[in-house]
């Protein structure tokens, strides 16, 4: 038999539905792969992806990290987001926004997360019935948590979730953001009203802290954040925090049903759940592709990238690399897992990783207390399609 041509296209829905066979072929046959149609290279092996994450001077984030948005000249609006910055700007901003994720803030959120998770799940406990684990639980929980972190009212959580989904979803042939100007305007107006309110009446929340915090610029001078910078922080924390946790919980429902022996281990020993969170993240990274812009010539294996090359770091593939992870296509909740790249690595390691891990652990603890088994209705699952985030918008389960 003649093997089919090796094609990896992050915008192809058929590939996106299950990219792992293609990613395995990339790792084995073309670890440095070139897509001529979209003009980017892809790195698929763990060691290559990790090395790129650890070399931000060569693999820049300043042209955005979304392949279809990358341009030779960085967009000044897009690059107000810390995730789209390089040092030294990134260093200053990250130090500032890390205030949102201190141990004090995380400890204060844990009782609220547990209460919310219990409340949402109790709607379906006690009777054998079907509900959507993502739509009715996994997507609701992080919106409420982020809203609490930022100081948004609880009654706005559904609207915030809908806006987040709308900004990230793309249809075939579209690029991210091409049809969401109205949504972005609504989000801007929403947060601006809260910013104006905090200026009049500060509160004990992250938004108020950001407004009173001083940023040290490159010349050593200090200043307060502008409204545009505060909007960028709010958008990053809200969008990234809501979307990735929701996708993680969808993959948890899918993965633990697919490997019921592993689910039984967690029911029998909940102390394994923190490691299970890491293993599920490794098995299916919610953010499976990160783009980088090469700043200077660099050789990877037998290929030399010129300055100005677009490179996709396939973290979703790297974490299934059998050269690093034995039996990588299985969820093994007690796997000896020293590291993975689902949260990135290096200076752009996910700032909200501690919160995501906290939400994931509590969500699985509360789910397994109530529902030690479930069946996924695979015929009615629906995926979210973007070039960066991969996962499910709907995962109906029978409990």
Secondary structure, DSSP 4 states (H G I P E B T S, - for coil): -PPPP----TT-HHHHHT-HHHHHHHHHH-SEEEETTTTEEEE-SHHHHHHHHT-TTTEE-TT-S-GGG--SS--TTGGGSGGG--TTHHHHHHHHHGGGG-HHHHHHHHHHHHHHHHHHHHTTTTS--EEETIIIIIHHHHHHHHHHHHT--GGGHHHHHHHHHHHH---TT--TTTT-HHHHHHHHHHHHHHHHHHHHS--SSHHHHHHHPEEEPTTS-EEEPPHHHHHHHHHHHHHHHHHHHHHHHHHHHHHHHHTHHHHHHHHH-GGGHHHHHHHHHHHS-SB--EEEEE-S-EEETTEEEPTT-EEEE-HHHHTT-TTTSTTTTS--TT------STT--GGGS-TTHHHHHHHHHHHHHHHHHH-S--EE-GGG-EEEE-SSBEEEEE-EEE-
